[in-house]
Amino acid sequence: MISELINPSKQTLDTGTRVLLVDDEVDLVAGLADGLMLSGIETDIAHSGEEALACLRPGAYDAVLTDLNMPGMSGDELLSRALRVDSTLAVIMITAGSDVTRAVECLKAGAFDYILKPFDLEDVTIRLEKALERRRLGLLTRALEAENEVYRRRLEARVHEQAEQLRTIFGRTLRSFTQALEAKDPHTQNHSSRVAGIALLLAQELRPGHPEFLRSLVTAALLHDIGKIGVPEQILLAPGRLTPQEFEAVKKHPVIGETILKPIYSDETILRVVRHHHEAMDGSGYPDKLVGEQIPFAARIVAVADAYDAMTSARSYRPAMPRPDALEILVRGAGVQWDAEVVLTLQDLAQEGRLDHLPETDSFFWEG
């Protein structure tokens, strides 16, 4: 029987390969194992699917040769469970001619090949060699893909790091531009820092426990007037009240500011505050005439902080307004010009004396 099935005429496999043979036919599997071991292949034997699974662990074997029809666990079930243990295994099914259809289904399920009984050692070694070569190529491909993935992630990390560095530089530059712009007029110097401080106090009361919101809000407040870079200097530094034409030029600064910041900041809160901090609750504001809840909440906070600081700071055409008078104007305009909840919160802060010493905001500034 054995001599009819196995003819050890040639040995073509390289040494170093480890194979698990699985078959309930004791004599057949023993003869095949002897033939493979004569070729220098380290070979273990299991007489059932259950016994085979007990032997399997990741990396233990290069290949499994298993009979398709066995008592208990069938070969196709063993195939499925073996690949779950080690997906790199080269599995070859051994079957009779009557089970070719099942063997083909096993190929679809992950087997490398199938061998029909009766067979000889030369045929087995050739098929095993081809299966192992395909396995080696698969492992090499996986290794290359893993290496490429590592390289890709490192490259992405490096690109992200450089992009963050550039955004940081741009953020600091924009902040410097804002400070330089305000420094040209002694009446507006440090205006953005004061607006950011007031906005921070308001947000801490209205949105406690939201650090990312605070960071975005403060950054937006510090940059809310960056668009004035695009407004002619003679208009910004005009000694008196602006003409209607000059005011129309100033009204463009929110859109200009958003345009400047878009390539640097992806944070929608920052961009929307810069664009909408001059909107009014009744829709009379600019640039988009948003109404009520259409105005982003962060923009409503900055609008109140901006108006309060503007009224309580001196201008070339008027002295600084007393704080109680500025608060009275804000209260009268609550729900019409400004958000009522924000105005009432500002009023509470003023009564508590917390507007006398504004918090430091540079540590909240999102540079990138």
Secondary structure as UniProt FT lines:
FT   HELIX           2..5
FT   TURN            15..16
FT   STRAND          18..22
FT   HELIX           26..38
FT   TURN            39..40
FT   STRAND          42..46
FT   HELIX           49..55
FT   TURN            58..59
FT   STRAND          63..67
FT   HELIX           75..85
FT   TURN            87..88
FT   STRAND          90..95
FT   HELIX           97..99
FT   HELIX           100..108
FT   TURN            109..110
FT   STRAND          113..116
FT   HELIX           121..183
FT   TURN            186..190
FT   HELIX           191..206
FT   TURN            208..209
FT   HELIX           211..223
FT   TURN            224..225
FT   HELIX           226..230
FT   HELIX           233..236
FT   HELIX           244..250
FT   TURN            251..252
FT   HELIX           253..261
FT   TURN            262..264
FT   HELIX           268..276
FT   TURN            277..278
FT   TURN            281..282
FT   HELIX           292..294
FT   HELIX           297..311
FT   TURN            316..317
FT   HELIX           323..332
FT   TURN            335..337
FT   HELIX           340..351
FT   TURN            352..355
FT   HELIX           362..364
//
